[in-house]
Amino acid sequence: GDETRRAKALYRIYSKEEDVDLMFQIVKARADKDTAKDAFLTQKLRDL
């Protein structure tokens, strides 16, 4: 019912925030020319 819908909405918001956080970390890793971190974070983003 309502609880499930609310939980799913919250989960979606949380997931999106995690995506954005990861993307920022990837951009920073690329700026720092840290290819290992870039590759690791990119894979983590794909796995979400």
MMTF fields as JSON, N, C-alpha, C and O atoms, coordinates in Angstrom:
{
  "mmtfVersion": "1.0.0",
  "mmtfProducer": "UNKNOWN",
  "numBonds": 191,
  "numAtoms": 192,
  "numGroups": 48,
  "numChains": 1,
  "numModels": 1,
  "chainsPerModel": [1],
  "groupsPerChain": [48],
  "chainIdList": ["A"],
  "bondAtomList": [4, 2, 8, 6, 12, 10, 16, 14, 20, 18, 24, 22, 28, 26, 32, 30, 36, 34, 40, 38, 44, 42, 48, 46, 52, 50, 56, 54, 60, 58, 64, 62, 68, 66, 72, 70, 76, 74, 80, 78, 84, 82, 88, 86, 92, 90, 96, 94, 100, 98, 104, 102, 108, 106, 112, 110, 116, 114, 120, 118, 124, 122, 128, 126, 132, 130, 136, 134, 140, 138, 144, 142, 148, 146, 152, 150, 156, 154, 160, 158, 164, 162, 168, 166, 172, 170, 176, 174, 180, 178, 184, 182, 188, 186],
  "bondOrderList": [1, 1, 1, 1, 1, 1, 1, 1, 1, 1, 1, 1, 1, 1, 1, 1, 1, 1, 1, 1, 1, 1, 1, 1, 1, 1, 1, 1, 1, 1, 1, 1, 1, 1, 1, 1, 1, 1, 1, 1, 1, 1, 1, 1, 1, 1, 1],
  "groupList": [{"groupName": "GLY", "atomNameList": ["N", "CA", "C", "O"], "elementList": ["N", "C", "C", "O"], "formalChargeList": [0, 0, 0, 0], "bondAtomList": [1, 0, 2, 1, 3, 2], "bondOrderList": [1, 1, 2], "singleLetterCode": "G", "chemCompType": "PEPTIDE LINKING"}, {"groupName": "ASP", "atomNameList": ["N", "CA", "C", "O"], "elementList": ["N", "C", "C", "O"], "formalChargeList": [0, 0, 0, 0], "bondAtomList": [1, 0, 2, 1, 3, 2], "bondOrderList": [1, 1, 2], "singleLetterCode": "D", "chemCompType": "L-PEPTIDE LINKING"}, {"groupName": "GLU", "atomNameList": ["N", "CA", "C", "O"], "elementList": ["N", "C", "C", "O"], "formalChargeList": [0, 0, 0, 0], "bondAtomList": [1, 0, 2, 1, 3, 2], "bondOrderList": [1, 1, 2], "singleLetterCode": "E", "chemCompType": "L-PEPTIDE LINKING"}, {"groupName": "THR", "atomNameList": ["N", "CA", "C", "O"], "elementList": ["N", "C", "C", "O"], "formalChargeList": [0, 0, 0, 0], "bondAtomList": [1, 0, 2, 1, 3, 2], "bondOrderList": [1, 1, 2], "singleLetterCode": "T", "chemCompType": "L-PEPTIDE LINKING"}, {"groupName": "ARG", "atomNameList": ["N", "CA", "C", "O"], "elementList": ["N", "C", "C", "O"], "formalChargeList": [0, 0, 0, 0], "bondAtomList": [1, 0, 2, 1, 3, 2], "bondOrderList": [1, 1, 2], "singleLetterCode": "R", "chemCompType": "L-PEPTIDE LINKING"}, {"groupName": "ALA", "atomNameList": ["N", "CA", "C", "O"], "elementList": ["N", "C", "C", "O"], "formalChargeList": [0, 0, 0, 0], "bondAtomList": [1, 0, 2, 1, 3, 2], "bondOrderList": [1, 1, 2], "singleLetterCode": "A", "chemCompType": "L-PEPTIDE LINKING"}, {"groupName": "LYS", "atomNameList": ["N", "CA", "C", "O"], "elementList": ["N", "C", "C", "O"], "formalChargeList": [0, 0, 0, 0], "bondAtomList": [1, 0, 2, 1, 3, 2], "bondOrderList": [1, 1, 2], "singleLetterCode": "K", "chemCompType": "L-PEPTIDE LINKING"}, {"groupName": "LEU", "atomNameList": ["N", "CA", "C", "O"], "elementList": ["N", "C", "C", "O"], "formalChargeList": [0, 0, 0, 0], "bondAtomList": [1, 0, 2, 1, 3, 2], "bondOrderList": [1, 1, 2], "singleLetterCode": "L", "chemCompType": "L-PEPTIDE LINKING"}, {"groupName": "TYR", "atomNameList": ["N", "CA", "C", "O"], "elementList": ["N", "C", "C", "O"], "formalChargeList": [0, 0, 0, 0], "bondAtomList": [1, 0, 2, 1, 3, 2], "bondOrderList": [1, 1, 2], "singleLetterCode": "Y", "chemCompType": "L-PEPTIDE LINKING"}, {"groupName": "ILE", "atomNameList": ["N", "CA", "C", "O"], "elementList": ["N", "C", "C", "O"], "formalChargeList": [0, 0, 0, 0], "bondAtomList": [1, 0, 2, 1, 3, 2], "bondOrderList": [1, 1, 2], "singleLetterCode": "I", "chemCompType": "L-PEPTIDE LINKING"}, {"groupName": "SER", "atomNameList": ["N", "CA", "C", "O"], "elementList": ["N", "C", "C", "O"], "formalChargeList": [0, 0, 0, 0], "bondAtomList": [1, 0, 2, 1, 3, 2], "bondOrderList": [1, 1, 2], "singleLetterCode": "S", "chemCompType": "L-PEPTIDE LINKING"}, {"groupName": "VAL", "atomNameList": ["N", "CA", "C", "O"], "elementList": ["N", "C", "C", "O"], "formalChargeList": [0, 0, 0, 0], "bondAtomList": [1, 0, 2, 1, 3, 2], "bondOrderList": [1, 1, 2], "singleLetterCode": "V", "chemCompType": "L-PEPTIDE LINKING"}, {"groupName": "MET", "atomNameList": ["N", "CA", "C", "O"], "elementList": ["N", "C", "C", "O"], "formalChargeList": [0, 0, 0, 0], "bondAtomList": [1, 0, 2, 1, 3, 2], "bondOrderList": [1, 1, 2], "singleLetterCode": "M", "chemCompType": "L-PEPTIDE LINKING"}, {"groupName": "PHE", "atomNameList": ["N", "CA", "C", "O"], "elementList": ["N", "C", "C", "O"], "formalChargeList": [0, 0, 0, 0], "bondAtomList": [1, 0, 2, 1, 3, 2], "bondOrderList": [1, 1, 2], "singleLetterCode": "F", "chemCompType": "L-PEPTIDE LINKING"}, {"groupName": "GLN", "atomNameList": ["N", "CA", "C", "O"], "elementList": ["N", "C", "C", "O"], "formalChargeList": [0, 0, 0, 0], "bondAtomList": [1, 0, 2, 1, 3, 2], "bondOrderList": [1, 1, 2], "singleLetterCode": "Q", "chemCompType": "L-PEPTIDE LINKING"}],
  "groupTypeList": [0, 1, 2, 3, 4, 4, 5, 6, 5, 7, 8, 4, 9, 8, 10, 6, 2, 2, 1, 11, 1, 7, 12, 13, 14, 9, 11, 6, 5, 4, 5, 1, 6, 1, 3, 5, 6, 1, 5, 13, 7, 3, 14, 6, 7, 4, 1, 7],
  "groupIdList": [1, 2, 3, 4, 5, 6, 7, 8, 9, 10, 11, 12, 13, 14, 15, 16, 17, 18, 19, 20, 21, 22, 23, 24, 25, 26, 27, 28, 29, 30, 31, 32, 33, 34, 35, 36, 37, 38, 39, 40, 41, 42, 43, 44, 45, 46, 47, 48],
  "secStructList": [7, 2, 2, 2, 2, 2, 2, 2, 2, 2, 2, 2, 2, 2, 2, 2, 2, 2, 2, 2, 2, 2, 2, 2, 2, 2, 2, 2, 2, 2, 2, 6, 6, 7, 2, 2, 2, 2, 2, 2, 2, 2, 2, 2, 2, 2, 2, 7],
  "xCoordList": [0.814, 0.0, 0.846, 1.848, 0.408, 1.084, 2.529, 3.409, 2.769, 4.123, 5.114, 6.215, 4.711, 5.577, 5.898, 7.043, 4.868, 5.063, 6.032, 6.913, 5.862, 6.731, 8.17, 9.117, 8.324, 9.654, 10.353, 11.541, 9.606, 10.177, 10.601, 11.649, 9.79, 10.113, 11.389, 12.268, 11.487, 12.681, 13.901, 14.978, 13.736, 14.855, 15.356, 16.562, 14.415, 14.791, 15.566, 16.57, 15.104, 15.787, 17.19, 18.161, 17.29, 18.583, 19.536, 20.704, 19.041, 19.856, 20.389, 21.556, 19.518, 19.92, 21.035, 21.997, 20.902, 21.929, 23.252, 24.311, 23.193, 24.4, 25.06, 26.282, 24.234, 24.736, 25.485, 26.597, 24.859, 25.452, 26.767, 27.751, 26.782, 27.998, 29.121, 30.259, 28.783, 29.774, 30.279, 31.474, 29.368, 29.759, 30.74, 31.715, 30.468, 31.389, 32.763, 33.786, 32.784, 34.056, 34.807, 36.032, 34.056, 34.666, 35.278, 36.405, 34.534, 35.038, 36.318, 37.278, 36.329, 37.507, 38.683, 39.809, 38.429, 39.495, 40.103, 41.318, 39.236, 39.726, 40.547, 41.573, 40.091, 40.827, 42.204, 43.185, 42.259, 43.528, 44.362, 45.446, 43.849, 44.497, 44.724, 45.717, 43.762, 43.831, 43.022, 41.847, 43.666, 42.949, 42.428, 41.363, 43.171, 42.727, 41.426, 40.484, 41.389, 40.191, 39.029, 37.894, 39.318, 38.325, 37.679, 36.453, 38.503, 38.004, 37.17, 36.111, 37.651, 36.946, 35.57, 34.568, 35.533, 34.273, 33.301, 32.093, 33.834, 32.985, 32.313, 31.126, 33.076, 32.516, 31.46, 30.412, 31.737, 30.8, 29.479, 28.4, 29.577, 28.392, 27.576, 26.347, 28.26, 27.568, 26.857, 25.796, 27.448, 26.887, 25.656, 24.897, 25.446, 24.302, 22.967, 21.916],
  "yCoordList": [-1.211, 0.0, 1.257, 1.363, 2.214, 3.511, 3.412, 4.09, 2.553, 2.394, 1.944, 2.482, 0.958, 0.421, 1.497, 1.642, 2.253, 3.329, 4.372, 4.843, 4.73, 5.73, 5.209, 5.944, 3.957, 3.35, 3.328, 3.634, 2.964, 2.915, 4.304, 4.458, 5.316, 6.692, 7.144, 7.744, 6.858, 7.216, 6.496, 7.083, 5.225, 4.443, 5.048, 5.145, 5.454, 6.063, 7.359, 7.603, 8.183, 9.442, 9.147, 9.778, 8.184, 7.811, 7.309, 7.697, 6.452, 5.9, 7.004, 6.993, 7.963, 9.071, 9.88, 10.268, 10.138, 10.901, 10.156, 10.765, 8.838, 8.019, 8.096, 8.195, 8.048, 8.177, 9.493, 9.523, 10.582, 11.913, 11.994, 12.538, 11.45, 11.444, 10.696, 11.164, 9.525, 8.734, 9.486, 9.474, 10.141, 10.885, 12.001, 12.232, 12.696, 13.751, 13.165, 13.752, 12.003, 11.35, 10.945, 11.049, 10.479, 10.083, 11.3, 11.242, 12.395, 13.631, 14.083, 14.489, 14.013, 14.41, 13.473, 13.935, 12.172, 11.205, 11.486, 11.405, 11.817, 12.127, 13.405, 13.492, 14.398, 15.661, 15.43, 16.07, 14.505, 14.175, 13.171, 12.778, 12.76, 11.752, 10.434, 9.738, 10.112, 8.876, 7.806, 7.59, 7.14, 6.192, 4.976, 4.452, 4.521, 3.351, 3.656, 2.864, 4.818, 5.22, 5.46, 5.068, 6.1, 6.36, 5.045, 4.935, 4.056, 2.755, 2.065, 1.51, 2.101, 1.47, 2.103, 1.399, 3.438, 4.154, 3.989, 3.872, 3.981, 3.799, 2.435, 2.311, 1.408, 0.062, 0.016, -0.607, 0.673, 0.719, 1.363, 0.904, 2.426, 3.121, 2.19, 2.176, 1.416, 0.468, -0.618, -1.093, -1.015, -2.1, -1.687, -2.546, -0.388, 0.084, -0.289, 0.035],
  "zCoordList": [0.0, 0.0, 0.0, -0.707, 0.821, 0.911, 1.376, 0.846, 2.38, 2.929, 1.859, 1.751, 1.077, 0.025, -1.003, -1.43, -1.395, -2.376, -1.841, -2.56, -0.568, 0.055, 0.132, -0.15, 0.511, 0.615, -0.739, -0.837, -1.782, -3.138, -3.598, -4.225, -3.29, -3.664, -2.956, -3.575, -1.669, -0.897, -1.431, -1.537, -1.767, -2.29, -3.6, -3.829, -4.46, -5.743, -5.528, -6.197, -4.599, -4.3, -3.776, -4.194, -2.859, -2.281, -3.364, -3.395, -4.247, -5.333, -6.23, -6.62, -6.555, -7.421, -6.769, -7.432, -5.45, -4.741, -4.759, -4.906, -4.611, -4.632, -6.013, -6.122, -7.064, -8.439, -8.616, -9.142, -8.167, -8.325, -7.559, -8.06, -6.343, -5.531, -6.253, -6.307, -6.807, -7.544, -8.765, -9.057, -9.481, -10.682, -10.331, -11.047, -9.213, -8.777, -8.467, -8.819, -7.807, -7.477, -8.747, -8.812, -9.762, -11.042, -11.731, -12.223, -11.762, -12.382, -11.678, -12.333, -10.345, -9.575, -9.872, -10.051, -9.925, -10.222, -11.598, -11.782, -12.561, -13.915, -13.915, -14.589, -13.155, -13.06, -12.433, -12.81, -11.468, -10.798, -11.596, -11.167, -12.758, -13.612, -12.857, -13.069, -11.96, -11.172, -11.91, -11.613, -12.875, -13.741, -12.986, -13.314, -11.974, -11.205, -10.463, -10.486, -9.804, -9.058, -10.022, -9.747, -11.143, -12.185, -12.631, -12.674, -12.959, -13.424, -12.352, -12.644, -11.104, -9.99, -9.774, -9.647, -9.734, -9.491, -10.653, -10.447, -11.879, -13.059, -13.012, -13.313, -12.633, -12.517, -11.415, -11.58, -10.301, -9.176, -9.618, -9.242, -10.418, -10.924, -11.822, -11.753, -12.663, -13.547, -12.76, -13.165, -11.623, -10.812, -10.016, -9.567, -9.835, -9.036, -9.661, -9.11]
}
